[in-house]
């Protein structure tokens, strides 16, 4: 089956993986909905066709000995993933 490869930075202190880029790998199977060689037209309803991708593969292209930005922000008392309101 087709799958995605996620390149990113692995933080050894907090064990988090921060995504940087994603690319797809084509399985080249004619019965895979995500393949460039899929034999059926757009909107395929054939029950024999594969409709799910495999789990993405994490590829650590950088290894950092520090905490990730979210963990650093959290340790400083800030909320994760939310912009702070202007005063």
N, CA, C and O atoms as a Maestro MAE file, in Angstrom:
{
 s_m_m2io_version
 :::
 2.0.0
}

f_m_ct {
 s_m_title
 :::
 protein
 m_atom[348] {
  # First column is atom index #
  i_m_mmod_type
  r_m_x_coord
  r_m_y_coord
  r_m_z_coord
  i_m_residue_number
  s_m_chain_name
  s_m_pdb_residue_name
  s_m_pdb_atom_name
  i_m_atomic_number
  :::
  1 25 0.833 -1.188 0.000 1 A "UNK " " N  " 7
  2 3 0.000 0.000 0.000 1 A "UNK " " CA " 6
  3 2 0.875 1.248 0.000 1 A "UNK " " C  " 6
  4 15 2.025 1.212 0.438 1 A "UNK " " O  " 8
  5 25 0.331 2.326 -0.485 2 A "UNK " " N  " 7
  6 3 1.033 3.607 -0.468 2 A "UNK " " CA " 6
  7 2 1.192 4.080 0.974 2 A "UNK " " C  " 6
  8 15 0.410 3.708 1.850 2 A "UNK " " O  " 8
  9 25 2.203 4.898 1.208 3 A "UNK " " N  " 7
  10 3 2.397 5.451 2.553 3 A "UNK " " CA " 6
  11 2 3.161 6.765 2.472 3 A "UNK " " C  " 6
  12 15 3.747 7.093 1.440 3 A "UNK " " O  " 8
  13 25 3.148 7.501 3.553 4 A "UNK " " N  " 7
  14 3 3.875 8.763 3.654 4 A "UNK " " CA " 6
  15 2 5.133 8.560 4.477 4 A "UNK " " C  " 6
  16 15 5.162 7.746 5.400 4 A "UNK " " O  " 8
  17 25 6.174 9.312 4.134 5 A "UNK " " N  " 7
  18 3 7.392 9.357 4.931 5 A "UNK " " CA " 6
  19 2 7.486 10.768 5.483 5 A "UNK " " C  " 6
  20 15 7.468 11.743 4.732 5 A "UNK " " O  " 8
  21 25 7.587 10.870 6.806 6 A "UNK " " N  " 7
  22 3 7.634 12.172 7.468 6 A "UNK " " CA " 6
  23 2 9.057 12.421 7.949 6 A "UNK " " C  " 6
  24 15 9.553 11.737 8.844 6 A "UNK " " O  " 8
  25 25 9.705 13.407 7.342 7 A "UNK " " N  " 7
  26 3 11.038 13.822 7.784 7 A "UNK " " CA " 6
  27 2 10.873 14.802 8.930 7 A "UNK " " C  " 6
  28 15 9.963 15.631 8.918 7 A "UNK " " O  " 8
  29 25 11.745 14.709 9.915 8 A "UNK " " N  " 7
  30 3 11.614 15.623 11.035 8 A "UNK " " CA " 6
  31 2 12.790 15.582 11.980 8 A "UNK " " C  " 6
  32 15 13.805 14.935 11.723 8 A "UNK " " O  " 8
  33 25 12.628 16.287 13.075 9 A "UNK " " N  " 7
  34 3 13.657 16.406 14.109 9 A "UNK " " CA " 6
  35 2 13.203 15.616 15.333 9 A "UNK " " C  " 6
  36 15 12.093 15.805 15.832 9 A "UNK " " O  " 8
  37 25 14.079 14.726 15.810 10 A "UNK " " N  " 7
  38 3 13.801 13.928 17.005 10 A "UNK " " CA " 6
  39 2 14.525 14.553 18.188 10 A "UNK " " C  " 6
  40 15 15.737 14.762 18.145 10 A "UNK " " O  " 8
  41 25 13.778 14.848 19.239 11 A "UNK " " N  " 7
  42 3 14.341 15.464 20.445 11 A "UNK " " CA " 6
  43 2 14.562 14.370 21.485 11 A "UNK " " C  " 6
  44 15 13.604 13.779 21.984 11 A "UNK " " O  " 8
  45 25 15.828 14.102 21.809 12 A "UNK " " N  " 7
  46 3 16.167 12.984 22.696 12 A "UNK " " CA " 6
  47 2 15.810 13.237 24.155 12 A "UNK " " C  " 6
  48 15 15.649 12.284 24.918 12 A "UNK " " O  " 8
  49 25 15.684 14.484 24.553 13 A "UNK " " N  " 7
  50 3 15.386 14.771 25.955 13 A "UNK " " CA " 6
  51 2 13.911 14.527 26.292 13 A "UNK " " C  " 6
  52 15 13.597 14.032 27.375 13 A "UNK " " O  " 8
  53 25 13.015 14.869 25.378 14 A "UNK " " N  " 7
  54 3 11.578 14.693 25.638 14 A "UNK " " CA " 6
  55 2 10.958 13.582 24.779 14 A "UNK " " C  " 6
  56 15 9.782 13.258 24.942 14 A "UNK " " O  " 8
  57 25 11.742 13.002 23.871 15 A "UNK " " N  " 7
  58 3 11.305 11.908 22.991 15 A "UNK " " CA " 6
  59 2 10.210 12.323 22.011 15 A "UNK " " C  " 6
  60 15 9.453 11.471 21.547 15 A "UNK " " O  " 8
  61 25 10.110 13.607 21.686 16 A "UNK " " N  " 7
  62 3 9.120 14.071 20.719 16 A "UNK " " CA " 6
  63 2 9.741 14.169 19.335 16 A "UNK " " C  " 6
  64 15 10.943 14.382 19.181 16 A "UNK " " O  " 8
  65 25 8.884 14.006 18.334 17 A "UNK " " N  " 7
  66 3 9.280 14.095 16.937 17 A "UNK " " CA " 6
  67 2 8.546 15.282 16.335 17 A "UNK " " C  " 6
  68 15 7.316 15.330 16.370 17 A "UNK " " O  " 8
  69 25 9.279 16.240 15.784 18 A "UNK " " N  " 7
  70 3 8.679 17.438 15.194 18 A "UNK " " CA " 6
  71 2 8.788 17.324 13.674 18 A "UNK " " C  " 6
  72 15 9.888 17.261 13.125 18 A "UNK " " O  " 8
  73 25 7.648 17.298 13.008 19 A "UNK " " N  " 7
  74 3 7.602 17.134 11.555 19 A "UNK " " CA " 6
  75 2 8.172 18.352 10.842 19 A "UNK " " C  " 6
  76 15 7.961 19.491 11.260 19 A "UNK " " O  " 8
  77 25 8.903 18.090 9.753 20 A "UNK " " N  " 7
  78 3 9.468 19.163 8.943 20 A "UNK " " CA " 6
  79 2 8.966 19.091 7.498 20 A "UNK " " C  " 6
  80 15 8.697 20.123 6.884 20 A "UNK " " O  " 8
  81 25 8.839 17.882 6.958 21 A "UNK " " N  " 7
  82 3 8.393 17.696 5.577 21 A "UNK " " CA " 6
  83 2 7.783 16.304 5.433 21 A "UNK " " C  " 6
  84 15 8.113 15.388 6.186 21 A "UNK " " O  " 8
  85 25 6.893 16.160 4.461 22 A "UNK " " N  " 7
  86 3 6.251 14.871 4.200 22 A "UNK " " CA " 6
  87 2 6.296 14.583 2.709 22 A "UNK " " C  " 6
  88 15 6.078 15.468 1.882 22 A "UNK " " O  " 8
  89 25 6.582 13.326 2.380 23 A "UNK " " N  " 7
  90 3 6.537 12.911 0.979 23 A "UNK " " CA " 6
  91 2 5.804 11.574 0.898 23 A "UNK " " C  " 6
  92 15 5.790 10.804 1.859 23 A "UNK " " O  " 8
  93 25 5.207 11.312 -0.239 24 A "UNK " " N  " 7
  94 3 4.440 10.082 -0.434 24 A "UNK " " CA " 6
  95 2 5.255 9.060 -1.211 24 A "UNK " " C  " 6
  96 15 6.064 9.410 -2.070 24 A "UNK " " O  " 8
  97 25 5.026 7.784 -0.890 25 A "UNK " " N  " 7
  98 3 5.650 6.682 -1.611 25 A "UNK " " CA " 6
  99 2 4.530 5.906 -2.294 25 A "UNK " " C  " 6
  100 15 3.594 5.441 -1.643 25 A "UNK " " O  " 8
  101 25 4.638 5.775 -3.604 26 A "UNK " " N  " 7
  102 3 3.625 5.110 -4.412 26 A "UNK " " CA " 6
  103 2 3.903 3.607 -4.451 26 A "UNK " " C  " 6
  104 15 5.019 3.193 -4.765 26 A "UNK " " O  " 8
  105 25 2.901 2.792 -4.136 27 A "UNK " " N  " 7
  106 3 3.067 1.333 -4.154 27 A "UNK " " CA " 6
  107 2 2.944 0.760 -5.568 27 A "UNK " " C  " 6
  108 15 3.298 -0.395 -5.805 27 A "UNK " " O  " 8
  109 25 2.444 1.565 -6.501 28 A "UNK " " N  " 7
  110 3 2.290 1.200 -7.913 28 A "UNK " " CA " 6
  111 2 1.320 0.038 -8.141 28 A "UNK " " C  " 6
  112 15 1.398 -0.652 -9.158 28 A "UNK " " O  " 8
  113 25 0.421 -0.170 -7.204 29 A "UNK " " N  " 7
  114 3 -0.566 -1.240 -7.351 29 A "UNK " " CA " 6
  115 2 -1.804 -0.708 -8.060 29 A "UNK " " C  " 6
  116 15 -2.271 0.386 -7.743 29 A "UNK " " O  " 8
  117 25 -2.340 -1.459 -9.007 30 A "UNK " " N  " 7
  118 3 -3.530 -1.004 -9.737 30 A "UNK " " CA " 6
  119 2 -4.800 -0.997 -8.892 30 A "UNK " " C  " 6
  120 15 -5.791 -0.372 -9.271 30 A "UNK " " O  " 8
  121 25 -4.780 -1.688 -7.746 31 A "UNK " " N  " 7
  122 3 -5.976 -1.734 -6.898 31 A "UNK " " CA " 6
  123 2 -5.876 -0.808 -5.685 31 A "UNK " " C  " 6
  124 15 -6.692 -0.901 -4.768 31 A "UNK " " O  " 8
  125 25 -4.886 0.079 -5.673 32 A "UNK " " N  " 7
  126 3 -4.721 1.034 -4.570 32 A "UNK " " CA " 6
  127 2 -5.257 2.394 -4.997 32 A "UNK " " C  " 6
  128 15 -4.826 2.954 -6.005 32 A "UNK " " O  " 8
  129 25 -6.179 2.906 -4.241 33 A "UNK " " N  " 7
  130 3 -6.832 4.176 -4.549 33 A "UNK " " CA " 6
  131 2 -5.849 5.348 -4.605 33 A "UNK " " C  " 6
  132 15 -6.098 6.326 -5.311 33 A "UNK " " O  " 8
  133 25 -4.731 5.261 -3.865 34 A "UNK " " N  " 7
  134 3 -3.768 6.354 -3.780 34 A "UNK " " CA " 6
  135 2 -2.636 6.241 -4.798 34 A "UNK " " C  " 6
  136 15 -1.828 7.161 -4.928 34 A "UNK " " O  " 8
  137 25 -2.570 5.125 -5.519 35 A "UNK " " N  " 7
  138 3 -1.480 4.885 -6.458 35 A "UNK " " CA " 6
  139 2 -1.692 5.626 -7.777 35 A "UNK " " C  " 6
  140 15 -2.824 5.851 -8.206 35 A "UNK " " O  " 8
  141 25 -0.587 5.996 -8.403 36 A "UNK " " N  " 7
  142 3 -0.666 6.632 -9.724 36 A "UNK " " CA " 6
  143 2 -1.105 5.619 -10.781 36 A "UNK " " C  " 6
  144 15 -1.507 6.007 -11.877 36 A "UNK " " O  " 8
  145 25 -1.034 4.339 -10.467 37 A "UNK " " N  " 7
  146 3 -1.435 3.279 -11.400 37 A "UNK " " CA " 6
  147 2 -2.824 2.716 -11.095 37 A "UNK " " C  " 6
  148 15 -3.182 1.648 -11.592 37 A "UNK " " O  " 8
  149 25 -3.600 3.422 -10.286 38 A "UNK " " N  " 7
  150 3 -4.959 2.970 -9.977 38 A "UNK " " CA " 6
  151 2 -5.751 2.881 -11.272 38 A "UNK " " C  " 6
  152 15 -5.776 3.833 -12.052 38 A "UNK " " O  " 8
  153 25 -6.405 1.733 -11.507 39 A "UNK " " N  " 7
  154 3 -7.047 1.472 -12.798 39 A "UNK " " CA " 6
  155 2 -8.451 2.056 -12.942 39 A "UNK " " C  " 6
  156 15 -8.949 2.168 -14.062 39 A "UNK " " O  " 8
  157 25 -9.087 2.424 -11.861 40 A "UNK " " N  " 7
  158 3 -10.452 2.928 -11.939 40 A "UNK " " CA " 6
  159 2 -10.473 4.456 -11.970 40 A "UNK " " C  " 6
  160 15 -9.531 5.105 -11.516 40 A "UNK " " O  " 8
  161 25 -11.558 5.025 -12.511 41 A "UNK " " N  " 7
  162 3 -11.644 6.488 -12.586 41 A "UNK " " CA " 6
  163 2 -11.816 7.130 -11.208 41 A "UNK " " C  " 6
  164 15 -12.017 6.449 -10.202 41 A "UNK " " O  " 8
  165 25 -11.731 8.456 -11.197 42 A "UNK " " N  " 7
  166 3 -11.936 9.224 -9.966 42 A "UNK " " CA " 6
  167 2 -13.323 8.912 -9.418 42 A "UNK " " C  " 6
  168 15 -14.279 8.787 -10.183 42 A "UNK " " O  " 8
  169 25 -13.436 8.785 -8.100 43 A "UNK " " N  " 7
  170 3 -14.715 8.443 -7.482 43 A "UNK " " CA " 6
  171 2 -14.962 6.944 -7.475 43 A "UNK " " C  " 6
  172 15 -16.111 6.504 -7.441 43 A "UNK " " O  " 8
  173 25 -13.901 6.161 -7.506 44 A "UNK " " N  " 7
  174 3 -13.982 4.694 -7.544 44 A "UNK " " CA " 6
  175 2 -14.771 4.161 -6.349 44 A "UNK " " C  " 6
  176 15 -14.536 4.562 -5.209 44 A "UNK " " O  " 8
  177 25 -15.708 3.254 -6.622 45 A "UNK " " N  " 7
  178 3 -16.493 2.628 -5.558 45 A "UNK " " CA " 6
  179 2 -16.292 1.110 -5.538 45 A "UNK " " C  " 6
  180 15 -17.059 0.392 -4.897 45 A "UNK " " O  " 8
  181 25 -15.281 0.631 -6.225 46 A "UNK " " N  " 7
  182 3 -14.998 -0.798 -6.275 46 A "UNK " " CA " 6
  183 2 -14.568 -1.277 -4.893 46 A "UNK " " C  " 6
  184 15 -13.610 -0.753 -4.325 46 A "UNK " " O  " 8
  185 25 -15.266 -2.262 -4.354 47 A "UNK " " N  " 7
  186 3 -14.964 -2.756 -3.007 47 A "UNK " " CA " 6
  187 2 -13.651 -3.530 -2.944 47 A "UNK " " C  " 6
  188 15 -13.144 -3.786 -1.852 47 A "UNK " " O  " 8
  189 25 -13.099 -3.904 -4.081 48 A "UNK " " N  " 7
  190 3 -11.832 -4.638 -4.113 48 A "UNK " " CA " 6
  191 2 -10.623 -3.704 -4.017 48 A "UNK " " C  " 6
  192 15 -9.507 -4.165 -3.774 48 A "UNK " " O  " 8
  193 25 -10.829 -2.424 -4.202 49 A "UNK " " N  " 7
  194 3 -9.713 -1.467 -4.168 49 A "UNK " " CA " 6
  195 2 -9.317 -1.131 -2.732 49 A "UNK " " C  " 6
  196 15 -10.162 -1.034 -1.842 49 A "UNK " " O  " 8
  197 25 -8.026 -0.960 -2.533 50 A "UNK " " N  " 7
  198 3 -7.481 -0.599 -1.224 50 A "UNK " " CA " 6
  199 2 -7.801 0.869 -0.971 50 A "UNK " " C  " 6
  200 15 -7.470 1.727 -1.790 50 A "UNK " " O  " 8
  201 25 -8.440 1.164 0.154 51 A "UNK " " N  " 7
  202 3 -8.891 2.522 0.456 51 A "UNK " " CA " 6
  203 2 -8.134 3.185 1.596 51 A "UNK " " C  " 6
  204 15 -8.444 4.316 1.968 51 A "UNK " " O  " 8
  205 25 -7.150 2.499 2.153 52 A "UNK " " N  " 7
  206 3 -6.372 3.048 3.265 52 A "UNK " " CA " 6
  207 2 -4.890 3.045 2.925 52 A "UNK " " C  " 6
  208 15 -4.399 2.166 2.217 52 A "UNK " " O  " 8
  209 25 -4.194 4.035 3.438 53 A "UNK " " N  " 7
  210 3 -2.738 4.057 3.303 53 A "UNK " " CA " 6
  211 2 -2.139 3.336 4.506 53 A "UNK " " C  " 6
  212 15 -2.769 3.243 5.560 53 A "UNK " " O  " 8
  213 25 -0.917 2.824 4.344 54 A "UNK " " N  " 7
  214 3 -0.192 2.285 5.492 54 A "UNK " " CA " 6
  215 2 0.137 3.416 6.449 54 A "UNK " " C  " 6
  216 15 0.081 4.588 6.078 54 A "UNK " " O  " 8
  217 25 0.480 3.062 7.685 55 A "UNK " " N  " 7
  218 3 0.880 4.063 8.677 55 A "UNK " " CA " 6
  219 2 2.090 4.839 8.158 55 A "UNK " " C  " 6
  220 15 2.963 4.254 7.518 55 A "UNK " " O  " 8
  221 25 2.155 6.137 8.421 56 A "UNK " " N  " 7
  222 3 3.318 6.906 7.979 56 A "UNK " " CA " 6
  223 2 4.583 6.464 8.715 56 A "UNK " " C  " 6
  224 15 4.532 5.997 9.853 56 A "UNK " " O  " 8
  225 25 5.710 6.624 8.038 57 A "UNK " " N  " 7
  226 3 7.007 6.270 8.607 57 A "UNK " " CA " 6
  227 2 7.693 7.556 9.033 57 A "UNK " " C  " 6
  228 15 7.800 8.494 8.244 57 A "UNK " " O  " 8
  229 25 8.160 7.609 10.283 58 A "UNK " " N  " 7
  230 3 8.885 8.788 10.772 58 A "UNK " " CA " 6
  231 2 10.370 8.609 10.485 58 A "UNK " " C  " 6
  232 15 10.976 7.611 10.874 58 A "UNK " " O  " 8
  233 25 10.944 9.587 9.799 59 A "UNK " " N  " 7
  234 3 12.345 9.549 9.419 59 A "UNK " " CA " 6
  235 2 13.074 10.708 10.100 59 A "UNK " " C  " 6
  236 15 12.988 11.841 9.627 59 A "UNK " " O  " 8
  237 25 13.790 10.451 11.198 60 A "UNK " " N  " 7
  238 3 14.497 11.543 11.886 60 A "UNK " " CA " 6
  239 2 15.736 11.974 11.098 60 A "UNK " " C  " 6
  240 15 16.764 11.297 11.120 60 A "UNK " " O  " 8
  241 25 15.624 13.113 10.400 61 A "UNK " " N  " 7
  242 3 16.764 13.617 9.633 61 A "UNK " " CA " 6
  243 2 17.644 14.529 10.480 61 A "UNK " " C  " 6
  244 15 18.767 14.850 10.091 61 A "UNK " " O  " 8
  245 25 17.136 14.942 11.630 62 A "UNK " " N  " 7
  246 3 17.909 15.725 12.597 62 A "UNK " " CA " 6
  247 2 17.651 15.137 13.981 62 A "UNK " " C  " 6
  248 15 16.527 14.741 14.291 62 A "UNK " " O  " 8
  249 25 18.681 15.080 14.803 63 A "UNK " " N  " 7
  250 3 18.541 14.628 16.185 63 A "UNK " " CA " 6
  251 2 19.019 15.755 17.076 63 A "UNK " " C  " 6
  252 15 20.146 16.234 16.946 63 A "UNK " " O  " 8
  253 25 18.155 16.172 17.980 64 A "UNK " " N  " 7
  254 3 18.471 17.286 18.865 64 A "UNK " " CA " 6
  255 2 18.541 16.792 20.309 64 A "UNK " " C  " 6
  256 15 17.645 16.077 20.757 64 A "UNK " " O  " 8
  257 25 19.594 17.161 21.045 65 A "UNK " " N  " 7
  258 3 19.713 16.727 22.435 65 A "UNK " " CA " 6
  259 2 18.848 17.533 23.405 65 A "UNK " " C  " 6
  260 15 18.876 17.282 24.610 65 A "UNK " " O  " 8
  261 25 18.089 18.487 22.899 66 A "UNK " " N  " 7
  262 3 17.281 19.353 23.767 66 A "UNK " " CA " 6
  263 2 15.804 18.962 23.707 66 A "UNK " " C  " 6
  264 15 15.413 18.079 22.944 66 A "UNK " " O  " 8
  265 25 14.992 19.634 24.523 67 A "UNK " " N  " 7
  266 3 13.541 19.477 24.468 67 A "UNK " " CA " 6
  267 2 13.006 20.120 23.197 67 A "UNK " " C  " 6
  268 15 13.644 20.998 22.617 67 A "UNK " " O  " 8
  269 25 11.825 19.673 22.768 68 A "UNK " " N  " 7
  270 3 11.171 20.273 21.606 68 A "UNK " " CA " 6
  271 2 10.618 21.650 21.993 68 A "UNK " " C  " 6
  272 15 10.495 21.949 23.181 68 A "UNK " " O  " 8
  273 25 10.284 22.491 21.007 69 A "UNK " " N  " 7
  274 3 9.756 23.825 21.318 69 A "UNK " " CA " 6
  275 2 8.499 23.807 22.193 69 A "UNK " " C  " 6
  276 15 8.342 24.676 23.050 69 A "UNK " " O  " 8
  277 25 7.605 22.837 21.995 70 A "UNK " " N  " 7
  278 3 6.396 22.768 22.827 70 A "UNK " " CA " 6
  279 2 6.729 22.487 24.283 70 A "UNK " " C  " 6
  280 15 6.132 23.078 25.183 70 A "UNK " " O  " 8
  281 25 7.678 21.587 24.522 71 A "UNK " " N  " 7
  282 3 8.059 21.270 25.910 71 A "UNK " " CA " 6
  283 2 8.770 22.452 26.563 71 A "UNK " " C  " 6
  284 15 8.578 22.709 27.752 71 A "UNK " " O  " 8
  285 25 9.584 23.168 25.803 72 A "UNK " " N  " 7
  286 3 10.257 24.359 26.342 72 A "UNK " " CA " 6
  287 2 9.217 25.404 26.711 72 A "UNK " " C  " 6
  288 15 9.281 26.002 27.786 72 A "UNK " " O  " 8
  289 25 8.256 25.624 25.816 73 A "UNK " " N  " 7
  290 3 7.199 26.610 26.059 73 A "UNK " " CA " 6
  291 2 6.363 26.211 27.280 73 A "UNK " " C  " 6
  292 15 6.007 27.054 28.103 73 A "UNK " " O  " 8
  293 25 6.056 24.921 27.383 74 A "UNK " " N  " 7
  294 3 5.261 24.432 28.516 74 A "UNK " " CA " 6
  295 2 6.025 24.602 29.830 74 A "UNK " " C  " 6
  296 15 5.432 24.964 30.847 74 A "UNK " " O  " 8
  297 25 7.328 24.345 29.817 75 A "UNK " " N  " 7
  298 3 8.123 24.477 31.047 75 A "UNK " " CA " 6
  299 2 8.237 25.930 31.499 75 A "UNK " " C  " 6
  300 15 8.493 26.205 32.671 75 A "UNK " " O  " 8
  301 25 8.045 26.857 30.561 76 A "UNK " " N  " 7
  302 3 8.075 28.281 30.901 76 A "UNK " " CA " 6
  303 2 6.708 28.787 31.351 76 A "UNK " " C  " 6
  304 15 6.555 29.965 31.672 76 A "UNK " " O  " 8
  305 25 5.711 27.897 31.376 77 A "UNK " " N  " 7
  306 3 4.391 28.254 31.883 77 A "UNK " " CA " 6
  307 2 3.399 28.687 30.831 77 A "UNK " " C  " 6
  308 15 2.301 29.127 31.173 77 A "UNK " " O  " 8
  309 25 3.745 28.577 29.569 78 A "UNK " " N  " 7
  310 3 2.831 28.999 28.516 78 A "UNK " " CA " 6
  311 2 1.940 27.864 28.042 78 A "UNK " " C  " 6
  312 15 2.285 26.695 28.211 78 A "UNK " " O  " 8
  313 25 0.785 28.198 27.443 79 A "UNK " " N  " 7
  314 3 -0.097 27.168 26.896 79 A "UNK " " CA " 6
  315 2 0.503 26.603 25.607 79 A "UNK " " C  " 6
  316 15 1.215 27.303 24.888 79 A "UNK " " O  " 8
  317 25 0.213 25.350 25.327 80 A "UNK " " N  " 7
  318 3 0.741 24.712 24.122 80 A "UNK " " CA " 6
  319 2 -0.247 24.895 22.986 80 A "UNK " " C  " 6
  320 15 -1.440 24.636 23.142 80 A "UNK " " O  " 8
  321 25 0.255 25.346 21.832 81 A "UNK " " N  " 7
  322 3 -0.561 25.441 20.637 81 A "UNK " " CA " 6
  323 2 -1.576 26.562 20.616 81 A "UNK " " C  " 6
  324 15 -2.429 26.584 19.728 81 A "UNK " " O  " 8
  325 25 -1.524 27.487 21.546 82 A "UNK " " N  " 7
  326 3 -2.472 28.597 21.574 82 A "UNK " " CA " 6
  327 2 -1.703 29.913 21.591 82 A "UNK " " C  " 6
  328 15 -0.720 30.068 22.315 82 A "UNK " " O  " 8
  329 25 -2.167 30.844 20.789 83 A "UNK " " N  " 7
  330 3 -1.566 32.178 20.814 83 A "UNK " " CA " 6
  331 2 -2.041 32.901 22.071 83 A "UNK " " C  " 6
  332 15 -3.212 32.819 22.440 83 A "UNK " " O  " 8
  333 25 -1.136 33.597 22.710 84 A "UNK " " N  " 7
  334 3 -1.524 34.334 23.909 84 A "UNK " " CA " 6
  335 2 -2.270 35.597 23.505 84 A "UNK " " C  " 6
  336 15 -1.895 36.271 22.546 84 A "UNK " " O  " 8
  337 25 -3.318 35.910 24.237 85 A "UNK " " N  " 7
  338 3 -4.136 37.088 23.943 85 A "UNK " " CA " 6
  339 2 -3.359 38.356 24.265 85 A "UNK " " C  " 6
  340 15 -2.634 38.430 25.257 85 A "UNK " " O  " 8
  341 25 -3.532 39.351 23.399 86 A "UNK " " N  " 7
  342 3 -2.874 40.645 23.623 86 A "UNK " " CA " 6
  343 2 -3.557 41.366 24.780 86 A "UNK " " C  " 6
  344 15 -4.778 41.313 24.928 86 A "UNK " " O  " 8
  345 25 -2.760 42.033 25.586 87 A "UNK " " N  " 7
  346 3 -3.315 42.747 26.742 87 A "UNK " " CA " 6
  347 2 -3.629 44.179 26.401 87 A "UNK " " C  " 6
  348 15 -4.103 44.928 27.256 87 A "UNK " " O  " 8
  :::
 }
 m_bond[347] {
  # First column is bond index #
  i_m_from
  i_m_to
  i_m_order
  :::
  1 1 2 1
  2 2 3 1
  3 3 4 2
  4 3 5 1
  5 5 6 1
  6 6 7 1
  7 7 8 2
  8 7 9 1
  9 9 10 1
  10 10 11 1
  11 11 12 2
  12 11 13 1
  13 13 14 1
  14 14 15 1
  15 15 16 2
  16 15 17 1
  17 17 18 1
  18 18 19 1
  19 19 20 2
  20 19 21 1
  21 21 22 1
  22 22 23 1
  23 23 24 2
  24 23 25 1
  25 25 26 1
  26 26 27 1
  27 27 28 2
  28 27 29 1
  29 29 30 1
  30 30 31 1
  31 31 32 2
  32 31 33 1
  33 33 34 1
  34 34 35 1
  35 35 36 2
  36 35 37 1
  37 37 38 1
  38 38 39 1
  39 39 40 2
  40 39 41 1
  41 41 42 1
  42 42 43 1
  43 43 44 2
  44 43 45 1
  45 45 46 1
  46 46 47 1
  47 47 48 2
  48 47 49 1
  49 49 50 1
  50 50 51 1
  51 51 52 2
  52 51 53 1
  53 53 54 1
  54 54 55 1
  55 55 56 2
  56 55 57 1
  57 57 58 1
  58 58 59 1
  59 59 60 2
  60 59 61 1
  61 61 62 1
  62 62 63 1
  63 63 64 2
  64 63 65 1
  65 65 66 1
  66 66 67 1
  67 67 68 2
  68 67 69 1
  69 69 70 1
  70 70 71 1
  71 71 72 2
  72 71 73 1
  73 73 74 1
  74 74 75 1
  75 75 76 2
  76 75 77 1
  77 77 78 1
  78 78 79 1
  79 79 80 2
  80 79 81 1
  81 81 82 1
  82 82 83 1
  83 83 84 2
  84 83 85 1
  85 85 86 1
  86 86 87 1
  87 87 88 2
  88 87 89 1
  89 89 90 1
  90 90 91 1
  91 91 92 2
  92 91 93 1
  93 93 94 1
  94 94 95 1
  95 95 96 2
  96 95 97 1
  97 97 98 1
  98 98 99 1
  99 99 100 2
  100 99 101 1
  101 101 102 1
  102 102 103 1
  103 103 104 2
  104 103 105 1
  105 105 106 1
  106 106 107 1
  107 107 108 2
  108 107 109 1
  109 109 110 1
  110 110 111 1
  111 111 112 2
  112 111 113 1
  113 113 114 1
  114 114 115 1
  115 115 116 2
  116 115 117 1
  117 117 118 1
  118 118 119 1
  119 119 120 2
  120 119 121 1
  121 121 122 1
  122 122 123 1
  123 123 124 2
  124 123 125 1
  125 125 126 1
  126 126 127 1
  127 127 128 2
  128 127 129 1
  129 129 130 1
  130 130 131 1
  131 131 132 2
  132 131 133 1
  133 133 134 1
  134 134 135 1
  135 135 136 2
  136 135 137 1
  137 137 138 1
  138 138 139 1
  139 139 140 2
  140 139 141 1
  141 141 142 1
  142 142 143 1
  143 143 144 2
  144 143 145 1
  145 145 146 1
  146 146 147 1
  147 147 148 2
  148 147 149 1
  149 149 150 1
  150 150 151 1
  151 151 152 2
  152 151 153 1
  153 153 154 1
  154 154 155 1
  155 155 156 2
  156 155 157 1
  157 157 158 1
  158 158 159 1
  159 159 160 2
  160 159 161 1
  161 161 162 1
  162 162 163 1
  163 163 164 2
  164 163 165 1
  165 165 166 1
  166 166 167 1
  167 167 168 2
  168 167 169 1
  169 169 170 1
  170 170 171 1
  171 171 172 2
  172 171 173 1
  173 173 174 1
  174 174 175 1
  175 175 176 2
  176 175 177 1
  177 177 178 1
  178 178 179 1
  179 179 180 2
  180 179 181 1
  181 181 182 1
  182 182 183 1
  183 183 184 2
  184 183 185 1
  185 185 186 1
  186 186 187 1
  187 187 188 2
  188 187 189 1
  189 189 190 1
  190 190 191 1
  191 191 192 2
  192 191 193 1
  193 193 194 1
  194 194 195 1
  195 195 196 2
  196 195 197 1
  197 197 198 1
  198 198 199 1
  199 199 200 2
  200 199 201 1
  201 201 202 1
  202 202 203 1
  203 203 204 2
  204 203 205 1
  205 205 206 1
  206 206 207 1
  207 207 208 2
  208 207 209 1
  209 209 210 1
  210 210 211 1
  211 211 212 2
  212 211 213 1
  213 213 214 1
  214 214 215 1
  215 215 216 2
  216 215 217 1
  217 217 218 1
  218 218 219 1
  219 219 220 2
  220 219 221 1
  221 221 222 1
  222 222 223 1
  223 223 224 2
  224 223 225 1
  225 225 226 1
  226 226 227 1
  227 227 228 2
  228 227 229 1
  229 229 230 1
  230 230 231 1
  231 231 232 2
  232 231 233 1
  233 233 234 1
  234 234 235 1
  235 235 236 2
  236 235 237 1
  237 237 238 1
  238 238 239 1
  239 239 240 2
  240 239 241 1
  241 241 242 1
  242 242 243 1
  243 243 244 2
  244 243 245 1
  245 245 246 1
  246 246 247 1
  247 247 248 2
  248 247 249 1
  249 249 250 1
  250 250 251 1
  251 251 252 2
  252 251 253 1
  253 253 254 1
  254 254 255 1
  255 255 256 2
  256 255 257 1
  257 257 258 1
  258 258 259 1
  259 259 260 2
  260 259 261 1
  261 261 262 1
  262 262 263 1
  263 263 264 2
  264 263 265 1
  265 265 266 1
  266 266 267 1
  267 267 268 2
  268 267 269 1
  269 269 270 1
  270 270 271 1
  271 271 272 2
  272 271 273 1
  273 273 274 1
  274 274 275 1
  275 275 276 2
  276 275 277 1
  277 277 278 1
  278 278 279 1
  279 279 280 2
  280 279 281 1
  281 281 282 1
  282 282 283 1
  283 283 284 2
  284 283 285 1
  285 285 286 1
  286 286 287 1
  287 287 288 2
  288 287 289 1
  289 289 290 1
  290 290 291 1
  291 291 292 2
  292 291 293 1
  293 293 294 1
  294 294 295 1
  295 295 296 2
  296 295 297 1
  297 297 298 1
  298 298 299 1
  299 299 300 2
  300 299 301 1
  301 301 302 1
  302 302 303 1
  303 303 304 2
  304 303 305 1
  305 305 306 1
  306 306 307 1
  307 307 308 2
  308 307 309 1
  309 309 310 1
  310 310 311 1
  311 311 312 2
  312 311 313 1
  313 313 314 1
  314 314 315 1
  315 315 316 2
  316 315 317 1
  317 317 318 1
  318 318 319 1
  319 319 320 2
  320 319 321 1
  321 321 322 1
  322 322 323 1
  323 323 324 2
  324 323 325 1
  325 325 326 1
  326 326 327 1
  327 327 328 2
  328 327 329 1
  329 329 330 1
  330 330 331 1
  331 331 332 2
  332 331 333 1
  333 333 334 1
  334 334 335 1
  335 335 336 2
  336 335 337 1
  337 337 338 1
  338 338 339 1
  339 339 340 2
  340 339 341 1
  341 341 342 1
  342 342 343 1
  343 343 344 2
  344 343 345 1
  345 345 346 1
  346 346 347 1
  347 347 348 2
  :::
 }
}
